[in-house]
Amino acid sequence: MALVLFDLDNTLLAGDSDYLWGEFLSEKGLVDPAFYAAENERFYQEYKDGKLDIFEFLAFSLKPLSEHSMDELQQLHKQFMEEKIHPLISSDARMLVDMHRKRGDDMLVITATNAFVTAPIVQAFGIDNLIATEPEIREGRYTGKVSGIPCFREGKVQRLNEWLEARDLNLGNSWFYSDSHNDLPLLEKVTHPIPVDPDTSLAATAEERGWPVLHLHHAPPSA
C-alpha cells in the first residue's frame, strides 16, 4: 500500500482555488473589487515566478475571513463551490483518485491554500486527509492571521513530516502529484514524483531528471 500525495490547485483541480476565492469575493462585492483584483493577480504572478512572500500573501488573503461569521462564511463557500469549483473538477481527476482508492492507497491532499477554502473541495474528491495552511481561529471566528507553519515550499515538507510522525508512517513508498516548481522540496523527497501539467520550470526539471509527466487538464505541448 502506497502513500499518495496530491497538490490541489492546478493539479487535482483544473484551476487555482485561492485565486478563485479572491475573484469570488470581488464579484460578490465583499472586498474592494479594483484593489483586490490587482493584488490577487500580483500575488498569483509572484507565486508562479517563485517570488511569493507567503506571509504577505496570507495577511492579504486571510483578512476577509475575519470580517464574517462562520455561518456567513459557510454559506458563501457553498456558493463558491457551485459557481467556481464544481466546473473545475474533471472526470480525469476523479479517475486518478479512484485508481489509487481501488489500489487501497492512503491518500492525502497537501496544499498551500488555506483549510477554509480547500477542505470542502477535498471532501468533494472523497479524500479524508488534508494538510493545508491553517487560518487562526479565536472565540469562534477567524482572526485573519495564520496558525502555525504555512504549508508552502519547505513548510510543506515540515508539515508532512509532522503528520507522518504522528501516524508512524514514512515516505518509503510514496507518490506526489503537483504542477508547481514551488513543490520541488517535496517532489524531491518522494519515491515517485509526478509533475501534472507542470509549469515551465517544473517541466524543465522533470525532463532533466527523467520524471514522468501527467497531462491531466491540458494536452501535451507540441514538440
N, C-alpha and C positions, 0 to 999 in steps of 0.2 A: 504494500500500500504506500502510495506516494503522498507527499505534501505538495499541494498545488496552490501557488500564489497568483493572484490576478491584480494588476493595477486596474483602476476603474475607468478614468476619463480617457477617451480615445483609445481604449483597449477593449474592455468588455462593452463599454458604451460608445456609440458612434458620435461622440461629442464630448464637451467638457462641462460637467455639471456645475462646477464652481463658477465658471464664466456665465453659464446659462442662468444660474440663480441670480446673479447680478443683473443680467438682462431682464429677467422676470420682474425683479423689484423695480427696475426703471419703468417697465411697461405698465406696472400697476400704480405708478405714481407714489411709491413708498420711499423713494430716495430722489434726490435731485437728478433728473434724467441726464442733463448735459454733463455735469461733473462726474457722476457715477459711471456713465458710459465711457468717458475719456480715461478715467482711472482704471476701470475694468480692462480696457483694451491695453493700456500701458503695462499693467501687471502681467497680463497674459503674454504679451510680447517678451517681457523680461524673463518670464518662465521658459518660453521656447528658446530664448537666447542663452539660457543658463546663467542669468544675472539676477534672478529674483532674490530680494531680501524678504525672506519668509515672514519675519516679524512685522515688517512694514505692511506687507500684504494682509496679514491676519488682523492687524489693527483696523485696516480698512474693511475687510470682508466680514468680520465678526460684529462690528458695531451695529448693523441693522438688527441683529438678533436681540440685542439688549433693549431695543425700542418697542418690543411687542411681547405680550404674554405668551406663555406656552400654548394656550388654546388657540390664540390667533395664528401663531406660527404653524401649528399643525394643520389648520385649515388652509393656510397659504401653501403649505407643502403639498397638500392633496391636489390643488390646482396646478402647481408646478409640475407634479408627476404627470398629470393628464395632458398638459399643454406642451411641455418641453421634453420630458424624459421618455415616456412610453413610445413615442415615434422613433426614438434612437436605440431601442433595444431590438436588435436584429435577430432573425431566426438562426443565422450562423453563430452568433454569440451564444444563444441558448443551446445550440447543438454542441458547442465546445464545452460548456459547463456540464451538459448532460453526459457527454462522453466520459468526463472524469468522474462524474457521480456514478455511472454504471460500473466503472472500474473499482469503485469503493474507495477512491482517494479522499483524503482530508482536504477541504478547500477553504481558502481564506482570501478575502479581498483586503489589500493593503494600499491605502491611498492618502495623499497629502490633503485632499479636500476634507472639510470638517465633517464630523459624525452626524450633525443635524441634517445636512444636505444628503449625505451618502447612505445612511442606514436604511431608509425605505427603498432606495434603489437596489441595494444589495439584497434586501428581502425579496424584491421582485424577481431576482435571479434564483431564489431559493437557496442562497448561501448563508450559512448560520454565523460564520466567523468574520469579524471586521476589525481591522486596526486602522484608525483614522486619526487625524488631528482632532483633539478634544476641546471644544469650547468650554470655558469655565461656567459653572452654574452655582449661584448662591441664592439661598432663600427662594428657590423655585423659579429663578429667572436667569437667563444668560447675562453675563456681565460685559460681554464684548471683548473679553481677554481670553487668551489660550491657557489651557490647563496642561502642565507637563511639557514634554518634548514634542514639537511639531513632527508629524510623520512625513518628513521631507528629506530627500537625499540620504546623508549618513544617519539622520534621525530615523529614517525608515528601518535601517539595519538595527539600530539600537532598540527601537520599539519591538521589532520582530524577535530579537534575541531575548528580551524580557518575556514576551509571550511564550516562546519556546521553552524557556527555563521553567516557567510556572507550570508547564504541562509535561515536563520531562521528555521533550521532543527535540529533534535536531534536523539539520538540512541534508542528512545523508542520502536521501532520495527525493529531491525537490525540483520543482518546476517554477518558473516565474515568467509570466506573460506581461510585457509592458511595451508602450510605444515610445517612451521618452528617454533621452540621454541623461536626464536627471535621475533616472533609476539605475544608472551604471553601478553605483556602490552595492546595490542588492543583486543585480544581474550577475555580478562577478562572484557572488557567494553561493549561488545555487548550482545544482548538478546540471540542470537543463535550462539555460537562458533562452527564452523565445521572444525575440522582438516581434511586435504586432503592428503592422502598418507604420514602421518606425520613422521618426523624424530623420532629417538628413544626417545629423551627427551619429545617431544610433545605427542607422543603415550602414554608414561607413565602418563603424566598429564591428558590426555583425559580419560584414564582408571580410574584414581583416582577420577576424578570429574564427571564421567558419561557422558562425551560429546560424541555425535555420531561421528563416523569416516567414511569418504567417501573415497573409493578407486577408484580414477578416472583414474589413469595411470598404477597402479600396482595391482596385485592380493593381497588379504589379506594375511598376514603372516600365515603360518601353526601353528596350536595350539601346 
